[in-house]
């Protein structure tokens, strides 16, 4: 039995064809008349994801989602060919069908990681992805995906019924858990894996080895990677000669890295360093070894006194210094005006200041320019700051990189978090959840 570490991926086919928008315009007019439904030949499409999921739950159906945009030529081609195929139309009666315009529903597109168009996915009634494909799909390809998905879900339902009548069928329980794991239904897999480990006969070595391996994956994937380390080590030590141990060794650096990030997020920098150190020492050839070493090098600077700001020009807010801000938690946001990631995280940084400013947080934006300086001149930065929403002071770094280099920042968007005593507590690329977690711990320490 071979259980590789499975992650849901799409086959990426980049598409884009700018042509006549007549058909798309007709579709939009039809949608405007009815905010929930529109038809393409004989297929009735919902255009509201919540309505589709609700209907699927009531009817016990799966949801087929077609992500599109008006400008996408292959989206229209799929409408004209695949979705007019008689067999496709017939089989889609078993699904709740929904079309999502990615230009109008950007949040939904981001939630489902839609990168290319058209993208077609099949969801369960809770909105979880079961299968999907990115790019133009021919009729036969879509039919195959629908048939395969229906079979997978039918088998799962049958397995669950069998387990309800015979919950001690341990091999069936492991198979059921593994099928849920492949679909990233981690919480559905979790209780069965735990039950196998606790109650299945200990002499069934193969069963326990794979159950512990799978449970390590579940823990790593459900915000509990520190516990995942223990289960992975169990497989590698107790079942050292089993194939499950070989598979565990392959993914163990990933588990250690996730555990390090989790410990770091919880503010336990000592534990985080220990996890990163294990990757470097025990898995020097791992794809994560270099990254872990960078984490170690970076974390040696935390708990040191934060270097003072050196700003050549303040563009928003009043001139300030870290010395003046003692008693507050300070978040330094190093950004470049040409940095796409900086634009992406900017709304969250504004939200942090708005949300925690009254509790003692002070964000300071520091504009830097260490690449493409010919389009990041001082006036370019001034213009950007003038037309962009900021609710905190913003300044241009002295010589464009002096403070940036004093903090040993490695790119943008880069963040430093400084505690009330002026000590550096976080230094890394901006991670919304991690940054907020550390800010909350510093602001509300001792508060339950």
N, C-alpha and C positions, 0 to 999 in steps of 0.2 A: 504494500500500500504506500503510495507516495502522495504526501499532502504538502505541496509547495505553498509558500506564503502568497495568498491570492489577493489581488486588489482589482477593483472594477476599473477597466479602462475602455476608452473608445478608440476605434480606428479613425485617425484624423485624416480627413481629405479636405484640403483647403479649396474653397470654391468662391467664386464671385463673378457675376456676369451682369453688367449694366446694360439693360436694353429697355424696350417699351414697358411702361408701368400701367398699361391699360387694364390688364387682368387684375393686378394688385389694387388699382383704384376702384374697380368694380367690387372687389372683395371688401374693401374698407367701407364703401357706401352701404353694403349689405350688413356689415357689423354694426354700423352706427344706428341702423333701424332697430336692431335687436341686440342689446348689450351682452346677451348670453349665447345665442345660437346663430350659426350660418351654415349653409349647405354647399358642398362641392360635389356636383353631380348627385349621386345617391348616398353620399356619406354626410351625416349630420354632425357637425363639429361644434363643440363648446369652445368658447374663447376665454373662459374664466377657470383658472386652475382650481380654486376652492370649490366651485360648483361641480367640477368634474370629479374631484376626490369625494365629495359628499354623495354624489350620485353613484359612484363606484361602490362606496361603502354600503349603501342601501341595496344595491342590486347584486352585491358580491361579484363584482367584475374587476378586471384590470383596467388600467388607464393607458392609452396610447397617445403620446404627446409628440406633435410635430412642431419644432421650433423653426421659424422662418422670418424673413424680412422682405419688405416690398421690393428692395433693389436686387434681391438674390435671384438670378436667372435659373439656377438649378432647383430652387424652391418651386418656381412656377412650372418648371419641366416635370417635377415630381407630381405636382397637382394634375398636370395634363396627361401624364402617362400612368405612373404607379397607382395613384388614387382613383383612376377611372377603370382599372382592371377589375373585371367581374369577380374573380376569385378573391382579390384583396377586399373588395366591398363586402362580399359575403362573410369573410372571416372577421372583418372589423365589427360586425354586429355583436361579436362576443366581448367587445371592448367598449369603454367609454372613450370617445375620441375628442381631443382638444388641440387646438392650434394656438401657439403663443408667438406673438410678434415681438421679437427680441428688442426692437427699437422702442416699443411701448412698455414692455415688461422687463426692464433691465434687471431688477432684483431677482426675478424668477430665473432669468437666464444665468445670473451669477450663482444662484443657489445650486443649479444643476450643472455648473461648470461648462456652459456652452461656449465653445471657442470657434467653431466653424458652422456654416449653414449649407443646407438644412441639417438639423440634428433630430433624430427620431429615437425616443426612449419609451420603454414600457415600465410603468410604475404599479405598485400595489396601492390599495385604497388609502394607505397612510403616507403616500408620496415617496416611498423608497424605491430606488432604481433597481430593477430586476435585470434588464438588458437594454442595450442601446447601440446605435451606430451613428457616426458623424459623416455627413456627405450624402450625395445623391444615392438613393436606394432603388434598384430595379424591383419589379413586382416579385420575382422569385426570391430575392434576398429578404424582402419584407415579410413574405409569407413564411419563409424558413424561420425568421426571428420570432414571428408570432406563434408558430407551431411549437417551437422549442421552449418558449417562455410558458405557454399554456401547459406543456407536458411537465416542466419543472415544478410549477405551482400545484398541478394535479397530483404529482408524486409526493410533494410535501404534505398535502392534505391527507393523502392515503397513509403516509407514514405516521402522521399525528394520530389518526384513528387507530392504527395498529398499536401505537404506544399507549393510548388511553385504555385499551383492552388488556395490554400486557406491558406495563411500565418497566418490568425487569428484563425485557428483551434488550440486553445491553448493546449488542451489535447494531440493532435497529436504532437505538438511541444515539449511538455515535454517528451513524449514517445521517440521521435527522439533523443532528447538531452541525455536522460538516456541510450539509447542503445549505443550511441557514448561514453558516460562516462564509461560504462562497458567494452568497447574495449580500454579504455585509449586514445581515440581520444578527448582529452580535448579541443583543439582549435576548433574542429568541434561542440562540445557541447556548448561552451562559448557564441556565439552570440545569440543562441536560448534561453538560460537561461536568458540572460540580456534582451532580447526582451520581454519575458514573464513578468519579474519583472517590466519593465517600462510601458508596454502597456496593459497587460491583466487586465480585470475588477477586481477591488480590492475586490469585494465580493466573488471571487473564492478563498477562504481561503486555501483550500487543495492544489490548484495549486501553490499558492505563497509560501506556507510553504515548499513544496518539491523543488521548483525552487531555493529558497534561500539556502536550505540544499545542493543541488547539486552544486550550484555555490560556496559554501564554499569549497567543495571538489576540484572543478576545480582550484580555486585560490591557494589552498594549494599545488596542484600538478603541477602548472605551474610557479613556481618561484615567486609567489606572496602571500606567506602565511600570511603576515601581514594584507593584505586586507581581507584574509579569516577569520580572527578573527572577523571582523565586521559583516560579513554575518552570521557566526555561532551564534554570540550573538543576532542578529536580530531574528533568528529562536527561540532561547531559551527564549527570552523575549516576543516578540509579539505573538508567536505561542506556548506558554508555555504548553498548554494542548493538543497539537497535537503530533501525533506519530513521526513526523519529529524532534521535540524538543528532544524526548527521544534518537533518533539515534544521534543527534548532541552532546548530553552530553557524549555519549560513545566515540566519536572521538575527543572531544574538547581538551583533554590533548595532543593528537598528533598534533593538529593544533597549540596550544600554543607553543609546543616544536619546531616545524618547524619555527614559527615566531621568537622564540628566537634565533635560529641558523641564520636566515636571518638577524636579527638586529645585531647580533654579527659579521656576515660577512661584514655588512655595516659600522662597527666600532661604532655603537651606543650601547655601553655596558650597559648603564643605562636602555634602553628599553629591552635589552636581559635579564637582571637580573629581570625586572618586569614580563616578561613572565614566566621565570623559577619559580619565587616566587609564581605566581598564581597556577602553577601545584602543588607545595608543599603544599600550604595553602588550595586550593579548592578541590584538588583531591589527598589526601594523600594515597589512596589505589590504585592509578593508577600504571601501570607497568612502567611509566616514572617518578614517584615521586622521586625515589632514584637517578636516573640519573640527574634529574633537580637539586637536592640538591648538587650532586657532582659538577655540573656546577657552582652553586652559591659559593660553597666552593673554587673552583678553581679560579673563577673570582675575589675573594677578593684580590688576589695577583697581579692583573694587575694594571698598573699605579704606582706600587712601583718601587723603584730602583732595577734593575736586579742584583742578586748576582754575584760576580766575579767568573771567571772560575778557577777551580783548576785541572790542568792537570798534570799527572805524566810523560807522555812521548808524544811528538809530532811525528807523523808518516808521515804526509804529510804537506807541507807548513812550514812556519816559526812560531816559538812560538809567541803568541800574547795574548792580554788581552782586556777586554771590555773597559778599560780606554783608551787604544791605538786606539780603534775603534770608539771613540766618533765622531759624525758627519756622521757616516754610519748607515744604517739599518742592524741589525745583526739577522740572523736566526740560532738558535742552533738546530742541528739535533741529538737528543739522539737515538742511535741505538744499537742493539745487533746483533752479527754475526749469531745467531741462529733464528732470528726473520723473519718469512716469509713476514710479512707486511712491514718490513724495506726494504727488497729486492725489493718489489713491488713498493714502492714509491721512491726508490733511483734515478731512471732515471729522475723523475720530479724535484727532488731537484737539481740534476746536471743541468737540464735545467733552473731552476730559477737563478742559479749563472751565467750561460752563458748569459741569457736573460737580467738580471738586474744588473750584476756586474758593468758595465760601468756607471750606474746611481746611484751607491752608496750602493748596497747590498753586504754584506759579509756573506756567509754561513760558519759555523764551524761545523764539524762533531765531536761528542763526543761519543766514544765507551764505553759502560757500560756493566756490567755483574752482574745481580742480581738473575740469576737462571741458573742452569746447569753449574756451574763454571768449572766443570771438563772437559768440551769441549769448554770453552771460556777462556782459559789461555792466558797470555800475548802474547806468540808466535803464538797462533791460531789467535789472533786479528791482529798481525803484518802480518801474511801470507795472511789474508783476504784483508787487506788494500792494500797490495802489488799487488794483482792480480785483484783488482777492480778499475774501473774508478772513480777518484775523481778530481774535478777541484777547490777544496777549502781545507783549512787546516783541518787535522784530528788528534785528540789526544785521548789518553786513560784517562778516568776519574780517578782522584786520588782515590785509594782504590776501584776502579771500580764503585763507586756509589756516591762519595762525592758531586760533582756538581749536579748530578741527584737528589739527595735528597734535596739539598739546594733549588732547583726549585720546590720541591714537585711534581715531575713528577710521573705519575701513571702507567707507562708501556712504551712500545715502539711499533711503532715509535712515539716519543713524540717531540713536537716542542715548542720552545720559540721564540717569535719575539720581538726584542728590538729596540726602536726608536733611533733617532739621539742623544737624550739627555741621553740615558742610562736607560730609563724607560721601564718596561715590558708592552707590548701591547697585547700579545697573549700567551696563555699557554694551550695546548690541544694536543690530538692525531692528527697526521698529516692529514689534509684535503686539498687536492691539490687546489681546487677552492677557499676555504676560505683563505688559506695561501697566494695565489697569490693576491687575492683581497686586503688583509690587506697590503701586501708589496707595491702594487701599490699606495694605499692611502697614505702611509707614504712617499714614494719616490716622488710622484707627487702632493702632497697636494698644493692646490692653483692654479694648472695648469688645464686648461679646454681643 
